């Protein structure tokens, strides 16, 4: 029988070893950062201030035992009642550890967040999307253009105080033969609602007129 020279792969580090490596990295990079777990320890969440964010992200990407080499997504959360109303959320992935990490950074309209595009080039698209939807400014982002909304769009649609109807509407003007931008006009009919069900608002049901005719004229032979 031929001998097998295959070497057994070593098991990936468990979540506790990842937590220990993260705590060591936090002590070296940002002591003010706070590591928590959610869903019974299945999800790791790292809350960190803006100061030192780039150094922390470099540590998370390059440090042995972490190696969060991929930035899968950057998104925002709006808390209007807070002094710093926004949270920028980075979803990182370590393929070598098969582990995900969520990094949360507070921000406001007047406090820019350092761009991580130099660390993960794909983050340029995610940061543009976050600025477009929430208005969070990323310091050092070379391409600060809208991504999901149109040119000339006003406001940031995912803010909780953004009106549901928006500010400006776009339509094609048949007379001018061009696309025009203009303030939103709610032209729909019947916008005065009485909050009654359709049956409560109807005084006569369809077909009732036939019953009245039968009562007056009598049934036809």
N, C-alpha and C positions, 0 to 999 in steps of 0.2 A: 504494500500500500504506500502510495506516495505521501511523503510528509508535507504538511502545510506550514508554510512560513508566514502566514497571515498574523499580524499583530492586532490584538484587541484594542479597539479605541477606548481611550479613557473617558469616563462619564463627564458630562458637562457639569460645571460647578453649580451647586444648588443655590436657592435664593438667599440663604443666610450668608454664604461666602460673597455673593454679590453685594449684599447690604454692608458687610464688613469692609469690602473694598471701596464702596461708595462713601462710607463714613470716614475712612482714611483719606480719600481724595478731598472730601469737604473740609477736613481739618487743615489740609495743605492749601486749598484754593480759597474757599469762602467759609470762614467759621460761622457766619450768620445764617447760612443755609440750613434748611430743616427737611429731613427725610421722613416721610410717612408711608404707610401702606394702606391699601384699600382692598376690599373683597377678600378678607381673610389672609392678607399678605400676598395675594396673587398679583397685585398691581403696585408698582413702586412710583411714588410721587415725590418730586423734589421741588420745594419752594425756595427760591433764591432771590436776592435783590439784584438790581441791574448792575451794581458796581462789581466788577470782576467777573462778569458773565462770560466774556470771551476766554479768560483763563480757565474757568470752570469747564466750558465746552471743549476746549482743547484737552483738558485732563480726561474728560469722559470719553473722548474719541481715542486717545493714544495710550492711556495708562494700562499696564498689564492687569488683567483681571476684570477690566471693564470693556474697553474696545467697542464703544457704541459708535460704529463707523458710519451708520446711516441715519440721516434725518428724514423720517418718513413724512412728516407733516408739521406745519406751523399754523395755528389758528388762534382765534381770539374769543374772549368771554367778556360780556359787558355787565357791570354791576353799577348802575347809575347812582346808587345811594352812597357809594364809597368815595373818599377823597381821591384816590387813584382808581378810577372807575373800570379800567381794563385789566385783563390778565392775558398775557401772551403765553401760549401753551406750545411747547416743543415736544413732539413724539419721536423718541430715539429708539433705535433697534441695534442690538448687538447680535450678529449672526453667530459668532463664535460661542456665545453663552446662551443663545436662544432666549434672550431676555429683552424686555421692553422697559423703557423709563420715560416718565412724563415730567418735564421740567416746566415749572410755572413761574412767571416773572410778572410783577405788577407794573403798570404803566398808566399814563394819563395823556391828555392831548398835548400838554406842554413838556412832557418828559420823554425824550426819544430813547429807544431801546437800541443797544449796539447790534449791528447787523452781523449775522453768522455766515454770510455768503462766502467769506474768505475761507471758512472751515468746511462748509458743505455748499458747493456751488449751486446745487439744485434749490437751496433755500431762497435764492433770488425770487423765484416764482411764488413761493409761499409767503414771503414778506410783502411782495406786491399785492397779493390777494388780501392779506390781513390789513394793509393800509387802505386798500380800496373799500373793504367792507366795514372797517371799524374806525379808520382814521389814525391808527397808531403809526408814528413816524419811526423809521429805523435809521439810526445814525450810521453813515458809511455805505448805505445802499446806493449804488451808482445808477440804478434804473428805477426811479420813483415815478412810475406811470400806472394809470389805472389798468386793470387786467380783465375784470369781469363786467364792468359797466362801460357805457359808451363815452365817447369824447364829449366834454361839456356837461357831464353828469354832476349834479349838486348833491352834497351830503354823502352819508355812508349807510347803506341799507340795513346792515345787521345791528346797528345801534337800537336799543329798545325804545328810544324816543323818536325814532325816524317814523314819519307818518306812513300809514299803510298805502295811501294813494300816491306817495312820492311828491316831488315838487314840480317836475317838468315832464311833459309827455312828448313823445315823438310820434309823428304820423305823416302819411303821404298826402299832400294837398293836390287834389286832382286839377284844380284850376291853375295853380302855380306850377304844376308838373315837377315838384321837388319835395324832398323831405323837410319838414319844418319842426322846430322846437318851440313849444309854447307852454305857459302855465297849465296845470292840470285843470280840466273842466269836467265835472261830473254831469254828463249829459243824459244819464240813464233816466228813463221815465219811472213813475210810481216809486219815488224814494221816500214817501210819507207812509210809514208802516204803522198799523194799528195793533200789532202783536197778537192778533186773533188768528186762530187756526182757519184754514180755508173753509171748513164747514160752518164755523161760527159766523164768518163774515158773509155767507151766502144766505139771503132771505128766501130765495126761490131756487129750488133745485132743477136742473135740466129734466124736462119731461113732465113737470107739474102742470104745464099749460094744457096738456092732453087730458089730464084728470078733470080739470075745471070744465073743459069743453064737453066731456062725457056727461058730467053732472047736469049741465044746462040743456044740451040737445038730446041726451039719452044715448045709449049704445046704438051703433048702426047695425042694421040687420045683416 
